[in-house]
Amino acid sequence: EFKNNNDSGDCIHATGNVNGKGGIKMEKNEEKCMVIKDAMLRRPVPSGPDEDGSNLFVDVTGELTVTNYRFIFSTVSCSCVSFNGKYHRDACSIKGCGMANGRQLYPWPLYNGITRHSPQVIVNLFSVKRIDTMGEKEVIIISKDMRKIRLNLPSKDHRKGFMNVCKPLCFSLVPKSFAFICRSTAKGWDIYDAERDYKRIGMLDCERLKILRQENNYEICPTYPKLIMVPSNISSAEISSSCTFRSRSRIPAAVWMHPGNGAILARCAQPLVGLRNTRSREDEKLVSGLMLKLDNADNTNSNGCGENENSDSNSNGSEKDDSEGNSSSESVSDAGEVGVSQFVSDVWSTLNSWNNGSVNNRANAIQNASNSSGELGEQSNLARKSSSSDDNLESSLKKRNRINDYFYIVDARSQIVSLGNRAMGKGTENPANYTGARLLFMSVDNIHSVRSSFDRLAEICQPSFDGEFERALADSCWLYHIRSVLVACVKIVNHLDEDGKSVLTHCSDGWDRTAQMVAMAQLLLDPWYRTRAGFAVLIEKEWCSFGHKFRDRYGHGIDNFSNQEFSPVFTLWIDCVWQVTRQFPSAFEFNEQFLTTLVDSVYCGRFGTFMCNSEMERDEYGVRDFTDSVWPMLIEGEQYRNITYKKIPCTLYPSCHSKTIKLWESFYFRYDPTMS
């Protein structure tokens, strides 16, 4: 039996009942599938070449156990040899540092997870990216946490048996994964309740928003959650029409509202504009209903939300008759109010002229709006003279500001990429078709760039890498991707918090870069999301329920390492979170170990939290009914709490300067003995 003295408190790697006296701690229903004695674990020694120029490596002799959950390698002895076959038997000592030819090699830990106190390597089967073979007896296990583990098995038959047992276990379908076998508690799945979170934010009290409930078959959008916040002035037929205009039917949905100014943060997928510049009146109405605060003064509530009875027809870009505008103006008795209403009518004409197209029309419309503004000033002066107070004037000005409202559409892509997507029938919004829209491009790279960058980062973080690290790190572009995400998020936060303007975000399909932007923006804006429970709710909402494709992005059960869908987008976002925690060390209730364990839980195969691609898939597989959630462990574990935490009830603005973006060494180098 193997003894595990892992005292990290991380139950992803070792929890559950003890299997016999002094045995390894086993998970519930964990069973041994294979035991291979006299196996050898091999790794290069990162201390420079031997006298003849060849690199040194270490052979660790031990016993390899394969369970239905993980690989466990327990050491017996080790020796240091060179690649030319020259042995240095006394090079490594469990008691201290190894010496070879009078040169100090390195202290323990000797290899990934092997230490003097805990001589084991543990690799979860679900975290295996691929298994390669070399020669007759060697096996190379490449895991999703950047490890490359080289095993030299006793014989060719041992290797054949190992491959036959391990491949079905490592690349099993989600319902056959260990998470469905070892359930021990039903706690944690109720940590996130969409209606409860929207109520906390104040969105349920906003008159211009309502909850749209999808039925069990997710008929509106299969990759969206059951509860979606949409404008209250939109009908089911209009929503269905908008679905046909958005990629993957991912319509604009509100996810957060500023408690002070009522600005809305919403997310969606790209519109299907195409080369013909197609438009959808229903989609334009939906966007305007979410983004614009076209309120009547009498209907404005405490959080700045309300509705204008005419916003239905105006927000979708349809023309408004002058006679209707005059009729509405004449119904107001006060002279100042008449001026405001006339100004409103002229503004709608301005916006409609912009929507309809020509430069001359737009110039004329702007001039008309300016003239109306001057007339408004004269009529407001008359009102001031005839009124005993300034209440009417203040009400008029407030109305004028609301009618002049605008919002931002933040496209995570570059403008060139969005134009390229138009050739495929997609693209981005035409601001002229959306009342008050201002379009921004953030140039955040796609999943393919992130995958390529992560692969290069994994190579230079190997213990065997001995090149120019700083140059290689720059060439990997990993820190560049982190900075580009943070820059986009800070810009969104600034528009919501400082400018008080609503923001609609999307990338291509709205489940990768969009999730990064909206989740980070809320983390910076909302102090509650910086607690452990709040952070869990944020991830459940923006990543899990809104359909980030965890199964595809992390290759759950996929035996194809070249899969174009694979990309550690969530890992990149957690790295961005770590960058912010480093700048504001006391603003977050969770610590670095919390983030590390959270990333590991995505591909450990022990929990169901990050299984599948969408909420609908998790319902189909019964993930909530048959697996454990990772959140009770992370929220209740004292080792994951930041002891310096102090609630900071304000918005965080992290520095995005390239000098402040650092490599997360304690995460990427945690299996590198040279960095111990």
C-alpha positions in Angstrom: 0.0 0.0 0.0 1.0 3.6 -0.6 1.1 6.3 2.1 0.0 9.8 1.2 1.2 12.5 3.4 -0.1 15.3 1.2 -1.0 18.0 3.7 -2.0 20.6 1.2 -5.7 20.2 2.1 -6.5 19.8 -1.6 -9.2 17.1 -1.9 -8.9 17.1 -5.6 -5.8 14.9 -5.2 -6.3 13.1 -2.0 -9.5 12.8 0.1 -11.9 10.1 1.3 -11.4 7.0 3.3 -8.1 5.3 4.0 -7.6 2.1 2.2 -6.1 -0.2 4.9 -3.5 0.7 7.5 -1.1 3.3 6.2 -2.6 3.1 2.8 -3.2 5.9 0.3 -6.4 7.9 0.9 -8.9 6.8 -1.6 -12.0 8.6 -2.9 -15.4 7.0 -2.4 -15.8 4.2 -5.0 -12.2 4.6 -6.2 -10.9 1.2 -7.3 -7.5 -0.1 -8.4 -7.4 -1.1 -12.1 -3.7 -2.0 -12.5 -0.4 -2.1 -10.5 3.0 -2.2 -12.2 6.0 -2.7 -10.1 9.6 -1.7 -11.0 8.4 1.1 -13.2 10.7 4.1 -13.7 9.9 7.7 -13.7 12.3 9.7 -15.8 13.0 13.4 -16.0 15.8 15.7 -17.1 17.9 17.5 -14.4 17.7 21.2 -15.1 21.2 22.0 -13.8 23.1 22.2 -17.0 24.9 19.6 -19.2 27.3 17.0 -18.0 31.1 17.3 -18.6 30.7 15.9 -22.1 27.8 18.2 -22.9 25.0 15.8 -22.5 22.1 16.6 -20.2 21.5 14.7 -17.0 18.2 13.1 -16.1 16.8 11.2 -13.1 15.4 7.7 -13.0 13.1 7.2 -10.1 12.1 3.6 -9.4 8.7 2.9 -8.0 5.3 1.3 -8.3 2.7 2.6 -10.7 -0.9 2.2 -9.7 -3.8 3.0 -12.0 -7.3 3.5 -10.4 -10.5 4.5 -12.0 -9.7 8.1 -11.0 -5.9 8.7 -11.3 -2.4 7.6 -11.8 -0.3 7.2 -8.6 3.4 6.7 -8.8 5.1 5.9 -5.5 8.9 6.1 -5.3 11.2 3.4 -4.0 14.6 4.7 -5.0 16.3 7.0 -7.5 19.5 7.4 -9.4 21.0 10.1 -11.6 22.3 9.1 -15.1 23.2 11.0 -18.2 21.7 10.6 -21.6 24.9 9.0 -22.9 24.4 6.2 -20.4 26.9 7.3 -17.8 25.5 6.6 -14.3 25.9 8.9 -11.3 24.4 6.6 -8.7 25.1 8.9 -5.7 23.8 12.0 -7.5 20.5 12.2 -5.6 19.7 11.7 -2.0 16.4 11.8 -0.3 18.0 13.5 2.7 19.2 16.5 0.8 20.8 17.9 -2.3 22.3 15.7 -5.0 25.9 15.9 -6.2 27.3 14.8 -9.5 31.0 15.1 -10.3 31.3 17.6 -7.5 28.4 19.7 -8.8 25.2 20.3 -6.8 22.2 19.3 -8.9 19.1 20.3 -7.1 17.3 19.7 -3.8 14.0 17.8 -3.3 11.2 18.0 -4.5 12.8 15.7 -7.1 9.8 15.6 -9.6 6.3 16.7 -10.1 4.7 16.1 -6.8 7.6 13.9 -5.4 9.1 15.3 -2.2 11.1 13.9 0.7 7.9 13.9 2.7 5.4 12.8 0.0 7.2 10.6 -2.6 4.3 10.4 -5.1 3.2 11.6 -8.5 -0.6 11.9 -8.8 -2.2 12.6 -12.1 -6.0 12.6 -12.5 -7.1 10.6 -15.5 -9.5 13.4 -16.7 -6.6 15.8 -16.8 -4.6 13.8 -19.4 -4.4 15.6 -22.7 -2.7 12.7 -24.5 -0.6 9.6 -24.0 2.4 9.1 -26.4 4.8 6.2 -26.7 8.5 6.1 -27.4 10.7 3.1 -28.0 9.5 -0.3 -26.8 8.8 0.5 -23.1 8.5 4.3 -22.6 5.2 6.2 -22.1 4.9 10.0 -22.1 1.8 11.4 -20.3 1.0 15.0 -21.2 -1.5 16.6 -18.9 -3.6 19.7 -19.1 -1.8 21.2 -16.1 1.4 21.5 -18.2 3.2 18.3 -16.9 5.1 15.9 -19.1 5.6 12.6 -17.3 7.9 10.0 -18.8 7.5 6.5 -17.6 9.7 3.6 -18.5 7.8 0.3 -17.9 9.4 -3.0 -17.3 8.5 -4.6 -20.6 6.7 -4.1 -23.9 3.8 -6.2 -22.6 3.5 -3.9 -19.6 3.2 -0.9 -21.8 0.6 -2.6 -24.0 -1.5 -3.5 -21.0 -1.1 0.0 -19.6 -2.3 1.6 -22.8 -5.3 -0.8 -23.0 -6.4 0.1 -19.5 -5.7 3.8 -19.4 -7.0 5.1 -22.7 -10.7 4.1 -22.1 -10.4 5.6 -18.6 -8.7 8.9 -19.6 -11.0 9.6 -22.6 -14.3 8.3 -21.3 -17.5 10.1 -22.0 -18.8 12.6 -19.4 -21.5 10.2 -17.9 -18.8 7.5 -17.4 -16.3 9.8 -15.7 -15.4 9.4 -12.0 -17.5 12.4 -11.0 -20.6 10.3 -11.6 -19.3 7.4 -9.5 -18.0 9.1 -6.3 -20.8 11.5 -5.3 -20.6 12.0 -1.5 -22.8 15.1 -0.9 -25.6 17.1 -2.4 -24.4 20.4 -1.1 -23.2 23.2 -3.3 -25.6 23.1 -6.3 -27.9 25.7 -4.8 -25.1 28.3 -4.4 -26.3 30.0 -7.6 -29.9 31.0 -8.1 -30.4 33.4 -11.1 -33.5 35.0 -9.7 -31.9 35.6 -6.3 -28.8 37.2 -7.8 -30.8 39.4 -10.1 -32.9 40.5 -7.1 -29.8 41.3 -5.1 -28.5 43.5 -8.0 -31.9 45.3 -8.3 -32.8 44.1 -11.8 -36.1 42.6 -10.7 -37.2 46.0 -9.4 -36.4 47.7 -12.7 -39.6 48.4 -14.6 -37.9 48.2 -18.1 -36.6 44.7 -17.5 -38.4 41.3 -17.1 -37.5 37.7 -16.7 -37.8 35.5 -19.7 -38.2 31.8 -18.7 -37.1 29.1 -21.1 -39.0 25.8 -20.8 -37.2 22.4 -20.3 -36.4 22.1 -24.0 -34.6 25.5 -24.1 -36.6 26.5 -27.1 -35.2 30.1 -27.3 -31.5 29.4 -27.1 -30.1 26.0 -26.2 -26.8 27.4 -24.9 -28.5 30.1 -22.6 -29.7 29.6 -19.1 -33.4 29.0 -18.3 -33.8 32.6 -16.9 -32.9 35.5 -19.1 -33.3 39.2 -18.4 -34.8 41.0 -21.4 -36.7 44.3 -21.9 -40.2 44.4 -20.6 -41.5 46.0 -23.8 -40.5 43.1 -26.0 -42.9 40.3 -27.0 -42.2 36.6 -27.4 -42.6 36.9 -31.2 -40.1 39.7 -31.3 -37.6 37.7 -29.2 -38.0 34.7 -31.6 -37.3 37.0 -34.5 -34.2 38.4 -32.8 -32.9 34.9 -32.2 -32.8 34.3 -36.0 -30.6 37.5 -36.3 -28.0 36.5 -33.7 -25.3 33.8 -34.0 -26.4 30.6 -32.1 -29.6 32.4 -31.2 -27.7 34.1 -28.4 -29.8 37.3 -28.1 -28.9 40.3 -26.0 -29.5 39.6 -22.3 -28.9 41.8 -19.3 -26.6 40.4 -16.6 -25.8 43.3 -14.3 -27.1 46.8 -13.4 -25.2 49.6 -11.8 -26.8 50.3 -8.4 -26.1 54.1 -8.6 -26.9 55.1 -12.2 -28.9 52.2 -13.6 -26.5 51.5 -16.4 -27.0 47.9 -17.8 -24.3 45.4 -18.7 -25.5 42.9 -21.3 -24.1 40.1 -23.4 -24.9 38.4 -26.7 -23.4 36.9 -29.8 -22.6 38.6 -33.1 -25.4 39.7 -35.4 -25.9 37.9 -38.8 -25.3 41.1 -40.8 -23.4 39.6 -43.7 -22.3 41.5 -46.8 -25.8 42.7 -47.6 -25.8 44.6 -44.3 -29.0 42.8 -43.1 -30.9 44.4 -40.2 -33.6 43.3 -37.8 -36.1 45.8 -36.4 -36.9 43.3 -33.6 -33.3 43.0 -32.6 -32.8 46.8 -32.7 -35.9 47.2 -30.4 -34.5 44.6 -28.0 -31.1 46.3 -27.8 -32.6 49.8 -27.4 -35.0 48.5 -24.7 -32.0 47.1 -22.7 -29.6 49.9 -23.3 -31.4 53.2 -23.4 -33.0 54.9 -20.4 -35.8 56.7 -22.3 -37.8 57.4 -19.1 -40.7 59.7 -18.3 -39.9 61.8 -15.2 -43.0 60.5 -13.4 -42.1 56.9 -14.1 -38.5 57.0 -13.0 -37.9 54.8 -9.9 -35.2 55.0 -7.3 -32.6 53.0 -9.2 -32.9 55.1 -12.4 -35.0 52.7 -14.3 -38.4 53.3 -16.0 -40.1 53.2 -19.3 -41.3 55.7 -21.9 -44.6 54.7 -23.4 -43.3 55.7 -26.8 -40.0 53.8 -26.5 -41.5 50.6 -28.2 -41.9 52.2 -31.5 -38.9 54.6 -31.4 -36.2 52.2 -30.1 -36.4 49.9 -33.1 -35.6 52.6 -35.6 -39.1 53.0 -37.0 -40.2 56.5 -38.1 -42.4 58.6 -35.8 -45.0 60.9 -37.4 -44.6 64.6 -36.8 -48.2 64.9 -36.1 -47.9 62.4 -33.2 -45.0 64.4 -31.8 -46.9 67.7 -32.0 -49.9 66.1 -30.4 -47.8 64.8 -27.6 -46.3 68.3 -27.1 -49.6 70.0 -27.0 -50.8 67.8 -24.2 -48.2 69.4 -21.8 -49.4 72.6 -20.2 -46.2 74.2 -19.0 -44.2 76.2 -21.5 -40.9 74.6 -20.5 -42.4 71.2 -20.9 -43.6 72.1 -24.3 -40.1 73.0 -25.3 -38.7 69.7 -24.1 -41.3 67.7 -25.9 -40.6 69.6 -29.1 -36.9 68.9 -28.6 -37.7 65.2 -28.1 -39.6 65.1 -31.4 -36.6 66.7 -33.2 -34.2 64.3 -31.6 -36.2 61.4 -32.9 -36.1 62.9 -36.3 -32.3 63.2 -36.0 -31.9 59.6 -35.0 -34.2 58.4 -37.8 -32.2 60.5 -40.3 -29.0 58.8 -39.1 -30.6 55.5 -39.5 -31.9 56.2 -43.0 -28.5 57.0 -44.3 -27.1 59.9 -46.3 -24.5 62.3 -45.0 -26.5 65.3 -46.1 -29.6 64.1 -44.2 -27.5 63.5 -41.1 -25.9 67.0 -41.3 -29.4 68.6 -41.7 -30.8 66.6 -38.9 -28.0 67.7 -36.6 -28.6 71.3 -37.5 -32.3 70.9 -36.8 -31.5 69.5 -33.4 -29.2 72.4 -32.6 -31.9 74.9 -33.6 -34.4 73.0 -31.4 -31.9 73.3 -28.6 -31.8 77.1 -28.9 -35.6 77.3 -29.0 -35.7 75.1 -25.9 -33.4 77.6 -24.1 -35.8 80.5 -24.9 -38.9 78.7 -23.8 -37.1 77.5 -20.6 -36.4 81.2 -19.8 -40.1 82.0 -20.2 -40.9 79.1 -17.9 -38.4 80.3 -15.3 -40.0 83.8 -15.3 -43.5 82.5 -14.9 -42.7 79.8 -12.3 -42.2 80.4 -8.6 -39.5 77.7 -8.4 -36.9 75.9 -10.6 -38.5 72.5 -10.3 -40.0 72.5 -13.8 -36.7 73.5 -15.4 -34.8 70.8 -13.6 -37.4 68.2 -14.7 -37.1 69.5 -18.3 -33.3 69.2 -18.2 -33.4 65.7 -16.8 -35.8 64.6 -19.5 -33.5 66.1 -22.1 -30.5 64.2 -20.7 -32.3 60.9 -20.8 -33.5 61.4 -24.4 -29.9 62.2 -25.4 -28.8 58.9 -23.8 -26.4 56.7 -25.7 -24.7 53.3 -25.0 -21.7 51.3 -26.1 -21.4 48.1 -28.1 -18.1 46.6 -27.2 -16.9 44.0 -29.8 -14.1 41.9 -28.4 -12.7 41.3 -31.8 -10.7 43.7 -34.0 -12.4 45.6 -36.8 -10.6 43.6 -39.5 -11.8 40.3 -38.0 -15.4 41.5 -37.7 -15.3 42.6 -41.3 -14.0 39.2 -42.3 -16.9 37.5 -40.5 -19.3 39.5 -42.7 -18.1 37.5 -45.6 -19.4 34.4 -43.8 -22.8 36.0 -43.2 -22.0 37.4 -39.7 -20.2 40.6 -38.6 -21.0 43.3 -36.1 -23.7 45.9 -35.6 -24.2 48.9 -37.8 -24.4 51.8 -35.2 -26.6 53.8 -37.6 -29.3 51.1 -37.1 -29.2 51.2 -33.3 -30.5 54.3 -31.6 -27.7 55.9 -29.5 -25.1 53.1 -30.3 -21.3 53.7 -30.2 -19.2 50.9 -31.5 -15.8 49.9 -30.0 -13.4 47.2 -31.0 -11.1 45.6 -28.4 -8.8 43.4 -30.5 -8.9 40.5 -28.0 -7.6 37.4 -29.7 -9.6 34.3 -30.3 -9.4 30.7 -28.9 -6.9 29.6 -31.5 -4.4 32.3 -30.5 -4.9 31.5 -26.9 -4.4 27.7 -27.5 -1.2 28.4 -29.4 0.1 30.8 -26.8 -0.6 28.3 -23.9 1.2 25.6 -25.8 4.3 27.8 -26.1 4.0 28.8 -22.5 3.8 25.1 -21.4 7.0 24.4 -23.3 9.1 27.1 -21.7 7.7 26.2 -18.2 9.1 22.6 -18.4 12.0 21.9 -16.1 14.1 20.9 -19.2 13.8 24.3 -20.8 17.2 26.1 -20.6 16.9 28.8 -23.3 16.4 32.6 -23.0 13.3 32.5 -20.9 12.3 36.2 -21.0 12.4 36.2 -24.8 10.5 33.0 -25.0 7.9 34.3 -22.6 7.4 37.4 -24.8 7.2 35.2 -27.9 4.5 33.1 -26.3 2.2 36.2 -26.1 0.6 34.9 -22.9 1.0 38.1 -21.0 -0.1 40.0 -24.0 -3.4 38.1 -24.0 -3.9 38.8 -20.3 -3.3 42.5 -20.8 -5.7 42.8 -23.8 -8.5 41.2 -21.7 -7.8 43.5 -18.8 -7.8 46.6 -21.0 -11.1 45.7 -22.5 -12.6 45.0 -19.1 -11.4 48.3 -17.6 -12.8 50.2 -20.5 -16.2 48.5 -19.9 -16.0 49.3 -16.2 -15.2 53.0 -16.9 -18.2 53.4 -19.3 -20.6 51.8 -16.7 -19.2 53.4 -13.6 -17.8 56.8 -14.6 -19.9 57.6 -17.7 -23.1 55.9 -16.5 -23.6 54.4 -19.9 -24.9 50.9 -20.6 -22.7 48.4 -22.4 -23.5 45.5 -24.7 -20.6 43.1 -25.2 -20.1 40.2 -27.6 -17.3 38.4 -29.6 -18.2 35.8 -32.2 -20.5 33.3 -30.5 -20.5 35.1 -27.1 -19.2 32.3 -24.9 -15.5 32.8 -24.7 -14.2 36.4 -24.8 -17.6 37.7 -23.9 -17.6 35.6 -20.7 -14.1 37.0 -19.9 -15.2 40.6 -20.3 -18.5 40.6 -18.5 -17.3 38.4 -15.6 -14.2 40.5 -15.0 -16.2 43.7 -15.3 -18.6 42.6 -12.6 -15.7 41.4 -10.4 -14.3 45.0 -10.6 -17.6 46.7 -10.1 -19.4 44.6 -7.5 -17.7 44.0 -4.1 -19.9 41.0 -3.3 -18.4 39.0 -6.2 -15.0 39.4 -4.5 -16.1 37.1 -1.7 -15.8 33.3 -2.0 -19.5 32.7 -2.3 -19.9 35.7 -4.6 -17.1 34.6 -6.9 -18.8 31.1 -7.1 -22.0 32.8 -8.1 -20.2 34.9 -10.7 -18.6 31.9 -12.3 -21.8 29.9 -12.2 -23.7 32.7 -13.9 -21.3 34.0 -16.6 -19.3 30.9 -17.4 -21.5 27.8 -16.6 -25.1 29.0 -17.1 -24.4 31.2 -20.2 -22.8 28.3 -22.0 -19.0 28.5 -21.9 -18.0 25.2 -23.6 -15.9 23.6 -20.8 -16.1 20.1 -22.4 -14.7 21.3 -25.7 -12.3 23.9 -24.4 -10.6 21.4 -22.0 -11.2 18.2 -24.0 -13.2 16.3 -21.5 -13.3 12.8 -22.7 -11.9 13.8 -26.1 -9.0 11.6 -27.4 -7.8 14.1 -30.0 -5.1 16.5 -28.8 -5.2 18.4 -32.1 -8.9 19.3 -31.6 -9.4 22.9 -32.8 -12.0 23.5 -30.0 -9.4 23.0 -27.3 -8.4 26.3 -25.6 -7.8 27.2 -21.9 -9.9 30.4 -22.1 -11.0 30.0 -18.5 -7.4 29.5 -17.3 -6.5 32.8 -19.0 -9.4 34.5 -17.2 -8.3 33.1 -13.8 -4.8 34.4 -14.5 -6.4 37.8 -15.1 -8.1 37.5 -11.7 -4.8 36.7 -10.1 -3.3 39.8 -11.7 -6.0 41.9 -10.1 -5.6 40.2 -6.7 -1.9 41.0 -6.8 -2.6 44.7 -7.3 -5.4 44.7 -4.6 -4.3 42.0 -2.2 -6.8 42.8 0.5 -9.9 43.3 -1.7 -10.6 39.6 -2.2 -11.8 37.0 0.3 -10.2 34.1 -1.6 -6.4 33.5 -1.9 -4.0 32.2 -4.5 -4.6 28.6 -3.5 -8.3 29.0 -4.1 -7.6 30.1 -7.7 -5.1 27.3 -8.3 -7.4 24.6 -7.0 -10.3 26.1 -9.0 -8.4 25.7 -12.2 -7.4 22.2 -11.3 -11.0 21.3 -10.6 -12.0 22.1 -14.2 -10.2 19.0 -15.5 -9.7 16.8 -12.4 -12.8 14.7 -13.1 -13.9 14.7 -9.5 -16.6 17.4 -9.7 -19.5 18.1 -12.0 -19.3 21.9 -11.8 -17.4 22.3 -15.1 -18.7 19.3 -17.0 -20.5 19.8 -20.3 -20.9 22.8 -22.6 -24.1 24.3 -21.4 -26.8 24.3 -18.7 -29.0 22.2 -21.0 -26.3 19.5 -21.4 -25.8 19.3 -17.6 -29.6 18.9 -17.2 -29.6 16.1 -19.8 -26.7 14.2 -18.1 -28.1 14.8 -14.6 -25.0 16.5 -13.4 -26.7 18.1 -10.4 -28.3 14.8 -9.4 -25.3 12.5 -9.7 -22.1 14.5 -9.1 -20.6 16.8 -6.5 -20.1 20.6 -6.7 -16.6 22.0 -6.1 -18.0 25.0 -4.2 -18.5 23.6 -0.7 -14.8 22.6 -0.6 -13.6 26.0 -1.8 -16.0 28.1 0.3 -15.8 26.2 3.5 -12.0 25.4 3.4 -10.1 27.7 5.7 -6.9 27.2 3.6 -8.7 29.0 0.7 -9.5 32.2 2.7 -7.5 35.4 2.4 -6.6 36.3 6.0 -5.9 40.0 4.9 -9.4 40.4 3.3 -11.1 43.7 3.9 -14.3 44.6 2.1 -13.7 47.5 -0.3 -17.1 48.9 -1.3 -15.9 50.6 -4.4 -14.9 49.9 -8.0 -11.4 48.6 -8.7 -9.4 50.0 -11.5 -6.3 47.8 -12.0 -3.3 49.0 -13.9 -3.1 47.5 -17.4 0.4 48.7 -18.1 2.6 46.0 -19.5 5.1 46.5 -16.7 2.4 45.5 -14.1 1.4 42.2 -15.9 3.5 39.4 -14.4 3.8 35.7 -15.0 2.0 33.7 -12.4 5.1 31.7 -11.3 3.6 29.9 -8.4 1.0 28.3 -10.7 3.0 27.6 -13.9 6.2 26.6 -12.1 4.6 24.6 -9.3 5.9 21.3 -10.7 9.3 22.6 -11.6 11.9 21.7 -9.0 14.2 24.5 -10.1 11.6 27.0 -8.9 10.9 25.3 -5.6 
